[in-house]
Amino acid sequence: MRLSRDKNSFKISVGPVHPALKEPIQLNCLIAGEKIKSVDFELSQAHRGIEWIATRRNPIQILYLAERICGICNICHTISFCTAVEKIAGIEVPARAQYVRTMGAELERIHSHLLWAGVAAHELGFDSAMHYTWKAREKVLDVIELLSGNRITKGIPTIGGVRRDFEEKNHAKIIEAVEYYRSVFGKLKAIFLDDPVIKSRTKDIGVLTKKDALTLCAVGPTARASGIARDVRQDEPYAAYPDFGLKAITPDQLTGEIKGDVFDRIVVRLLEVAQSADILEFCVKNMPGGKIVYEEKPIKLLAQLKGVHGEATGRLEAPRGEVFHYVKLVGEESPYSWKVKPPTYSNLLPWIPMLEGEQVADIPIIAASIDPCMSCCNRAVVAENNENVLNHDMLHRLSVEKTENIRGQLA
């Protein structure tokens, strides 16, 4: 969409490098005074080509690519990919592995929501609230490190189950974290929902109506904050969620009303932290016994997958919303196709009604309120037999020429 100027307005661009944006994206705003008249955005600031690389890897190797699509939602991407492959191959995941996957996903949700809350506080200029929130976030990172050996990338899911068991000897630490988050919930609520300054910066700001959320296909906390009670864990339950009977969180469950503003998006995420604590406790108390993986030997698993033909999808509720993986296998070592749709794809267009009519000073918190992940969104497309495509050798040659030109200018 092109922004059309008139004599009473002018265009400003926020990004792609800006203190308020943690990843590269450019927001082009047409403003009159301090008011935003219209807005558009530009992607394509970061290309990694993960999907293309995957067509040169086997499914086990792709797990490590999937985990690095997003630093925060990494277990959700690996489970989604695994689910698609398992559907194609007819692999049944053991019940215990399903519970471990659920626990890993809920630990990740707590981590993601608290990380976002700290960023939101920073965008509002409340760095003391950011540091307190991130101090609380350390507890879940400690538990993740205990269970997986890493704080961020966990390496837990594999095709047909999980690579690591959450053993009974560690259950006490999980319950300790559950009780900790229940104890600090009141403090987090007081900071983010009761402070009059934060209320003034978030209430009736960046409103996304239920109608706009439905029209623009918003997902996750962004959609639920507008009153759309959709959650893949509820609507199409997977892993251990059928046993828990989860219900989607909407802001009226705490406030009694739904406005779809930045404040409501804070409410949903805080309530989901409490909900995740309940799910973790349920999983610890109801953890089934048995195996944690369909096939323990990766070589045997890869041999089975190499003879499989078919296509399937994996659908999962990541912290930011629904993540969707499509996989097609054609009896070869590598997939014929792998396409990923992360939640930020669906939540970018809702930025437009959120920002239009608001003040320039509110751009950072409104943009942050969907918890955007631009590294999830950007993909490189390789078109074969196209003379305009730059291959490795051409890129290297151009880089050398540019360096030599710069050296010549400096000399």
Secondary structure, 3 states (H helix, E strand, C coil): CCCCCCCCCEEEEECCCECCECCCCEEEEEEECCEEEEEEEECCCCCCCHHHHHCCCCHHHHHHHHCCCCCCCHHHHHHHHHHHHHHHHCCCCCHHHHHHHHHHHHHHHHHHHHHHHHHHHHHCCCHHHHHHHHHHHHHHHHHHHHHHCCCCCCCCEECCEECCCCCHHHHHHHHHHHHHHHHHHHHHHHHHHHCHHHHHHHCCCCCCCHHHHHHCCCCHHHHHCCCCCCCHHHHCCCCCHHHHCCCCCCCHHHHCCCCCCHHHHHHHHHHHHHHHHHHHHHHHHHCCCCCCECCCCHHHHHHHHHCCEEEEEEEEEECCEEEEEEEEEECCCCCCEEEEECHHHHHHCCHHHHHCCCEHHHHHHHHHCCCCCHHHHCCCCCCCCCCCCCCHHHHHHHHHHHHHHHHHHHC
